[in-house]
Amino acid sequence: MNETWQLIETTMNENPAPIQNENVRYEFHLTGDHPSVKQLILANGTAEVSDDTSTKADCNLTLSSK
């Protein structure tokens, strides 16, 4: 699963135009075989995936890890 998160972060940072004016924090609650909680932070044209969930997210999503 970590490879998927890294791919998301890398892909978004290689083409930052669509997120250039975004300032938002998404929190993903993954259930199933590989449960985890991650935040995707979009700010100032950069994307960052973080395990730190201490900052309140703007949007919370619960998804199956499948």
Backbone as a chain_set.jsonl record, in Angstrom:
{"seq": "MNETWQLIETTMNENPAPIQNENVRYEFHLTGDHPSVKQLILANGTAEVSDDTSTKADCNLTLSSK", "coords": {"N": [[0.821, -1.198, 0.0], [2.013, 1.21, 0.664], [3.55, 1.794, -1.574], [1.62, 2.57, -3.392], [0.656, 4.962, -2.245], [2.986, 6.486, -2.43], [3.234, 6.636, -5.202], [0.954, 8.145, -5.846], [1.589, 10.605, -4.608], [4.005, 11.283, -5.973], [3.149, 11.39, -8.685], [1.274, 13.488, -8.625], [2.925, 15.622, -7.892], [4.646, 15.756, -10.045], [3.101, 16.886, -11.995], [1.909, 19.581, -11.22], [0.01, 21.52, -11.948], [-2.909, 21.109, -11.883], [-3.373, 21.212, -9.137], [-2.491, 23.587, -8.249], [-3.76, 25.848, -7.064], [-4.897, 24.806, -4.832], [-5.713, 24.21, -1.407], [-6.024, 22.067, 0.732], [-6.932, 19.323, 2.862], [-7.148, 15.921, 2.88], [-8.414, 13.058, 4.494], [-7.858, 9.665, 4.628], [-9.386, 6.752, 5.549], [-8.6, 3.586, 5.57], [-9.962, 0.385, 5.262], [-10.176, -3.204, 5.77], [-7.969, -5.737, 4.502], [-5.524, -4.416, 4.792], [-5.556, -2.212, 6.877], [-5.372, 1.316, 7.442], [-4.576, 4.768, 8.166], [-4.283, 7.73, 6.441], [-3.19, 10.976, 5.412], [-3.756, 13.153, 2.722], [-2.271, 15.926, 1.639], [-2.773, 18.89, 0.043], [-1.207, 21.695, -0.983], [-0.186, 24.868, -1.989], [0.587, 24.066, -4.585], [1.801, 21.614, -4.211], [1.855, 18.138, -3.327], [1.45, 16.032, -0.544], [1.742, 13.028, 1.191], [0.85, 11.849, 4.315], [1.399, 10.234, 7.475], [0.738, 11.453, 9.763], [-1.971, 12.379, 11.507], [-2.843, 14.348, 13.138], [-3.692, 16.924, 12.567], [-6.749, 18.398, 11.769], [-8.704, 17.159, 9.136], [-10.063, 18.403, 6.019], [-11.779, 16.887, 4.619], [-13.056, 13.677, 5.113], [-12.612, 10.326, 4.26], [-13.771, 7.022, 3.981], [-12.64, 3.958, 2.974], [-12.35, 0.74, 1.406], [-9.406, -1.207, 1.578], [-9.028, -2.808, -0.563]], "CA": [[0.0, 0.0, 0.0], [2.881, 2.391, 0.698], [3.949, 2.103, -2.949], [0.499, 3.289, -4.008], [0.667, 6.331, -1.716], [4.145, 7.165, -3.015], [2.903, 6.899, -6.604], [-0.001, 9.262, -5.85], [2.335, 11.822, -4.285], [4.943, 11.566, -7.063], [2.394, 11.754, -9.884], [0.692, 14.825, -8.452], [4.0, 16.614, -7.854], [5.224, 15.868, -11.38], [2.191, 17.722, -12.78], [1.207, 20.325, -10.179], [-0.944, 22.512, -12.456], [-4.285, 20.946, -11.393], [-3.494, 21.455, -7.688], [-1.762, 24.828, -7.987], [-4.492, 26.766, -6.185], [-5.585, 24.034, -3.795], [-5.229, 24.216, -0.037], [-7.0, 21.157, 1.302], [-6.377, 18.143, 3.525], [-8.045, 14.773, 2.833], [-8.005, 11.954, 5.361], [-8.328, 8.383, 4.118], [-9.461, 5.652, 6.504], [-8.673, 2.37, 4.774], [-10.364, -0.799, 6.009], [-9.919, -4.438, 5.037], [-6.754, -6.509, 4.778], [-4.41, -3.519, 5.134], [-6.136, -0.968, 7.392], [-4.462, 2.415, 7.757], [-5.111, 6.128, 8.056], [-3.311, 8.62, 5.801], [-3.697, 12.258, 4.94], [-3.224, 13.723, 1.486], [-2.277, 17.368, 1.845], [-2.516, 19.667, -1.166], [-0.977, 23.081, -0.584], [0.79, 25.642, -2.765], [1.05, 23.328, -5.755], [2.497, 20.382, -3.861], [1.083, 17.08, -2.686], [2.207, 15.281, 0.454], [1.015, 11.984, 1.901], [1.382, 11.835, 5.67], [0.813, 9.374, 8.509], [0.351, 12.334, 10.861], [-3.383, 12.758, 11.389], [-3.168, 15.228, 14.266], [-4.366, 18.105, 12.043], [-8.081, 18.068, 11.271], [-8.853, 17.133, 7.682], [-11.227, 19.078, 5.449], [-12.668, 15.842, 4.089], [-12.722, 12.334, 5.571], [-13.122, 9.276, 3.381], [-13.553, 5.653, 4.433], [-12.596, 3.104, 1.787], [-11.741, -0.578, 1.572], [-8.044, -1.252, 1.023], [-9.068, -3.555, -1.829]], "C": [[0.866, 1.263, 0.0], [3.349, 2.787, -0.698], [2.862, 2.903, -3.663], [0.479, 4.736, -3.539], [1.824, 7.125, -2.314], [3.886, 7.529, -4.469], [1.938, 8.08, -6.725], [0.745, 10.581, -5.626], [3.256, 12.228, -5.439], [4.215, 12.059, -8.304], [1.823, 13.16, -9.776], [1.769, 15.902, -8.469], [4.707, 16.772, -9.197], [4.387, 16.752, -12.299], [1.343, 18.547, -11.809], [0.145, 21.313, -10.659], [-2.359, 22.319, -11.905], [-4.461, 21.248, -9.901], [-2.85, 22.773, -7.272], [-2.458, 25.745, -6.981], [-5.25, 26.058, -5.07], [-4.905, 24.22, -2.443], [-6.226, 23.384, 0.762], [-6.293, 19.93, 1.875], [-7.449, 17.054, 3.519], [-7.513, 13.695, 3.774], [-8.672, 10.68, 4.873], [-8.249, 7.34, 5.22], [-9.659, 4.386, 5.683], [-8.987, 1.183, 5.675], [-9.985, -2.034, 5.204], [-8.617, -5.087, 5.454], [-5.582, -5.648, 5.247], [-4.951, -2.193, 5.675], [-5.055, 0.071, 7.714], [-5.22, 3.731, 7.667], [-3.994, 7.0, 7.509], [-3.99, 9.937, 5.493], [-2.986, 12.628, 3.651], [-3.396, 15.227, 1.61], [-1.895, 18.047, 0.529], [-2.388, 21.127, -0.758], [0.1, 23.706, -1.461], [1.391, 24.853, -3.92], [1.847, 22.079, -5.448], [1.536, 19.412, -3.181], [1.993, 16.345, -1.716], [1.281, 14.258, 1.089], [1.674, 11.845, 3.265], [0.652, 10.826, 6.549], [0.31, 10.203, 9.691], [-1.077, 12.818, 10.65], [-3.806, 13.688, 12.52], [-3.852, 16.527, 13.832], [-5.695, 17.678, 11.433], [-8.132, 18.174, 9.747], [-10.097, 17.903, 7.252], [-12.257, 18.073, 4.959], [-12.157, 14.479, 4.573], [-13.386, 11.315, 4.678], [-12.803, 7.924, 4.0], [-13.7, 4.734, 3.231], [-12.017, 1.743, 2.17], [-10.355, -0.55, 0.956], [-7.983, -2.067, -0.255], [-9.245, -2.583, -2.969]], "O": [[0.491, 2.272, -0.598], [3.527, 3.971, -0.983], [3.158, 3.806, -4.446], [0.302, 5.645, -4.35], [1.667, 8.294, -2.664], [4.274, 8.607, -4.919], [2.093, 8.92, -7.612], [0.553, 11.547, -6.364], [3.279, 13.394, -5.832], [4.628, 13.047, -8.911], [1.883, 13.934, -10.731], [1.546, 16.987, -9.006], [5.304, 17.816, -9.46], [4.902, 17.305, -13.271], [0.171, 18.234, -11.602], [-0.559, 21.893, -9.832], [-2.969, 23.304, -11.487], [-5.576, 21.511, -9.452], [-2.684, 23.042, -6.082], [-1.798, 26.351, -6.137], [-6.135, 26.638, -4.441], [-3.686, 24.367, -2.354], [-7.145, 23.915, 1.384], [-5.208, 19.552, 1.432], [-8.528, 17.236, 4.083], [-6.307, 13.454, 3.838], [-9.893, 10.62, 4.724], [-7.175, 7.074, 5.759], [-10.747, 4.138, 5.162], [-8.361, 0.998, 6.718], [-9.519, -1.915, 4.07], [-8.208, -5.002, 6.613], [-4.742, -6.111, 6.017], [-4.825, -1.161, 5.015], [-3.972, -0.264, 8.195], [-6.341, 3.797, 7.164], [-2.888, 7.012, 8.048], [-5.209, 10.004, 5.335], [-1.778, 12.441, 3.509], [-4.515, 15.738, 1.677], [-0.822, 17.8, -0.022], [-3.337, 21.725, -0.252], [1.172, 23.129, -1.648], [2.586, 24.969, -4.195], [2.505, 21.535, -6.334], [0.553, 19.808, -2.555], [3.153, 16.068, -2.02], [0.161, 14.586, 1.481], [2.896, 11.737, 3.368], [-0.547, 10.593, 6.393], [-0.453, 9.71, 10.521], [-1.353, 13.578, 9.722], [-4.994, 13.801, 12.823], [-4.523, 17.167, 14.642], [-5.757, 16.712, 10.673], [-7.666, 19.149, 9.157], [-11.055, 18.04, 8.013], [-13.45, 18.368, 4.893], [-10.971, 14.173, 4.453], [-14.573, 11.418, 4.372], [-11.693, 7.705, 4.486], [-14.731, 4.722, 2.558], [-11.28, 1.626, 3.149], [-10.154, 0.073, -0.087], [-6.978, -2.021, -0.964], [-9.304, -2.995, -4.127]]}, "num_chains": 1, "name": "protein.A"}
